[in-house]
Amino acid sequence: MQALTLLAQQCDLLKLRIYIQFKQDTVLPAFKGSMLHGWLGHAVKHIDERAFFALYGEHDNQQPKPYIICPNEDHKTHWQAQEIYYFDIVLIGQVTKLAPTLLKAIDYGQALGFGSQRTPFSLISVSSLLPGKSKAGIHTTSLLDWITIRPDVYEQREFAINFITPVRLKVHGKILQKQAPNLTLLLKQISRRFSQLCQFWVCDEPELIKALIQELPVLGGYEQNEHIYFENWERYSLKDKRQLPFGGLKGQVSYFGEIAQVLPWLQIGEQLNIGGKTTFGLGKYQLIE
């Protein structure tokens, strides 16, 4: 896994956790990813147009956005003054250098407020998530810090994936709704996302990225057990002036068999999210080994 190791080592990853406190009672959406996405966009645009273009601008059709805004798992809608809420922002590759600008935008965002009521809040803290701990301030890691490279051994293993936010995966142009993804589909999704992020935001080295794809493991036999459902969400798009579908798979799927060599790839997907609408926080999962 030489190419995977080299690219993961070069791929900077900054995982910020932001704590805020509401100044008044408010009503917010159950899934707050779209709200946070719009709020941060307005704040960044006010602070730095170039940073806004890097994060929110329209680029090449195949160019993925190098960030994730992920709400926490609290879906309650009614909040009281003085309650505390947190969310995460992940910057990937070269845009980790925009962290100081992002902090200025978050500070300015206090004046913008959240949601349709523009609910005011106070910024409590910004910390960085590191493997096994968190640390105050800005501390960039590499993707390699979050994964474990194992020898290419075909031993039997069992692990599960717990979908934390809706996962939007397409098969033949249609969103997967009634069945969990198999490992072949997951590997395809993860490798495509990782390789595209590397191409546009880490290092444009075609031969190294080609070698990465060639390192995809050949799967042995395995069993799959799933407990999944499709969770429907919608968000209002200011651009399209209408409600857009926002749902995806939730639940848990487990795998057992000669699949040990898949784990580093799944660890990458755990950090980068998979599927559609990842900038809104969709496609987040937890790997259970």
N, C-alpha and C positions, 0 to 999 in steps of 0.2 A: 504493500500500500504506500509506495514511495510518493506518488503524485498526490494522493489524498493527504498524506502527512505534510508535504511541502506547502500545498495550498491552504490547508487548515492553519499552518503556522504563520502564513502571511496574511491571513484574513483577520483583521482587527475586529473586536467585538466589544462594544460598550453597552452594558445593561444597567440603565438607570431606573431607580425606584423613587417616585415622587409622592410625598405625603402632603395632603392639604386638609384644611379645616373650614367647614362651611360657616358663613357669618349669619345666615338666616335659614329658616325652613324653606324647603324646595321640593319640587317633583322633577325627577330625572328619568331618562329612558331606562328600561330594564338592562339592555345591553348597551353599554356606554361607549363602545369603540368608535362608532360614527360621530358621536358628539365630540369626543376627545380629538379625533382626526381633524374635524373642522375647526375646533378651537385652536389647536396648535398651528394649523395652517395660517389662520388670521394673525396669530401672534408672531410667527416667524416672518411673514410677509411685511409686517410693520417694522421689524428690527433689521432685516437684511434681505433684499430682493434676490441676491445671488444664492443665498442659502435656501430661500423659498423655491427657486427654480430647480436647484439640485434635488430637493426632497419632493416637491409637488409638481414640478414641470413635466410636460409631455416630452418624452425622449423617444429613442428607437422603440419600435413595436415590441421587440423581444427583450427590452432592457427592464429588469425588475427594479422596483423601488428599494433602496438600501436601508430601510428602517421598518420598525414594527411599533405600533402604539397598542398596548394591550391593557384593557381594563382588568380589574381583579374579578373574582368569581361572585361578588356580592351583587345580585340582580334586583335588590329591592329598589323601589321607585320613590318612596317618601322618606326624605331625610330631614333631620332636625338641626337647628342651629347648634354649633359646637361639635357636631359629629365629625369624625375623621374618615377620610377616604384616601386610597392610594391607587396608583396605576404605574405601569412600566413603559419605558421607551427604550428600544434597542436600536443602536446605530451600527451599521455593518460596513466594513472596509474603509475606504477613504473618507467617508462622511463622519467618521468618529472625530475628525479634526474640527467639525462644526459644533462640538460640545459646548464651548464657551458661548457661542451665539445662541444655542438652544437654551442654555440657562437664562440668558437675557430675555428670550422669548417667553419662557415659563414665568419669569418674574413679571413681565409686562402682562401676561395672560391673567393675572389676578384681577386687573381692572376690567378685562373683557367679561369675566364670569362664565359660568357653565350653563348650557341648555338654553331653551327658549326664554326662560326668565332671567337670563344673564346673572345667575346666582353668584354673588361675590364670595370669595374665599380667601384664606390666608395660606401662603406657602409655608409649610412647617420644616421640611427637610428634603434634601436630594442626596441619595446614596448610590453606590455602585454595587451591583450583585457580582460576587466573585465565587468561584467554586467552593462551596461549603460555608460561605460567610458573606456578610455585607460590610461595606466600609464607606464612611462619609466622604462625599466629594466625588470627583471624576477619576476613575481608575480603569483604564482600558486593558482588556485581556486579548488573547488570541483564541480563535475557535478551537485550536488544538488543546488549550487548557481544559476544555469541557468534554473531550472525548478520550476514549481509551483504545489505542491501537493494539489489536491482538494478532497473533500469528494466524496465517491462513490455515486453520485447522478445521476439519469437518466433524466437530464433536456435537453431540446432542445438547441442546439448550432449550429452555422454556422462558418466555418473557411475554409481557403484555403491554399494550398501548392504551392509555386512557385519554380520550379526546376531551380536553378542557374547554375549548371554545369550538363552535361549529367548524367542521372541516369540509370545504367545498372542493371535491375532486371530480374531474370530468373524465368520462369514458365514452368514446365515440361522439364527443360533442355534447353529451348530456351529463348533468350533475348526478353523481352517485347518491341514491336515496335509500335503497332497500337492502343493500348488502355492504359489508365491511370490505375495505381494500385488502387484496392479498399482498404478499411481500414483493412480488414482481412489480405491481403498480406502485407501491410505496417507494421502492428503490428507483423507479423511473422518475417519480415526482421529486424525490430528494436530490438525485443526481442532476436533474435538469435545473432545479432552483440553485443549487450550489454552484454548478458550472457557469450559469449565467451571471450570478452575483460576482463570481471571480473574474469573469471576462470583462465586465463593465466597471466594477468597483474595487477590485483587488489588484490583479495583474493580468494584462492582456498578453498572455503567452499561449497561443493556440496549441502548440505541441504538448505543453503540460496539461492543458485542459482536455485534450484528446486522450492523453495517457490516463487521466482520471476516469473517463468513461470506460476505458478498456479494463480498468481495475474493478469494475462492478462484479460482485461475486456471482458465481454459478451456484444456484440453489440446489441443495439436496432435497430429499423428501421431507415433508413436514405436514403437521395437522394444524387446522385453524378452528378456533372456537370464538363465536362472536355474540355480543349482547349490545346491539346498537339500535339507534332510532334516528329519525330525521327531525331536527328541531327547526321549525320555521321562524325566520326573522325577516323583517323588512326595514329599510331605512329610506328616509326622504332625501332625494338627490336635488340639490339646488341647481345643478347643471342641467339635469333632465326634467326638472319640475314635476317629479312624480315619485311614487314609492317604488323601490327596486328590491328584488328578492335578495335575501341576505342569509339564508339558512344553510345548514350543513349537517353532517353526521356528528352525533354525540354517542357516548357510551364507551365500551371497552371491548377490545379484541385481543385474544391470546394466540400465540404460535408455539409449536413444539416440534422439534426435529433437528436435522443437521443444518443449523442456521446460525451458528456462532459467529461466522464471518460477516453477518449482516449488521451486527450491533454498532460498530462505529458509524455506519451510515445513518442508522436510526437516531444515534446521539446527535448527529449533525442536524437532522430534521427537527429534533427536539429543541434546538437552539434557534433555528431559522424559520420555524413554522412551515407549513406546506399548503398546497392548494391555492384557491383564489382568495382575494381580499385580505392578504396577510397584513397589509399596512394598517388595517382596522382592528387587528388582533385576532382574526380568524386563523384557523389551522394550527392552533397551539395544542400540543399533546405532551403527556408525561410517559416516559419509558419506565416500566416496572420490570426490573431484572430479578 
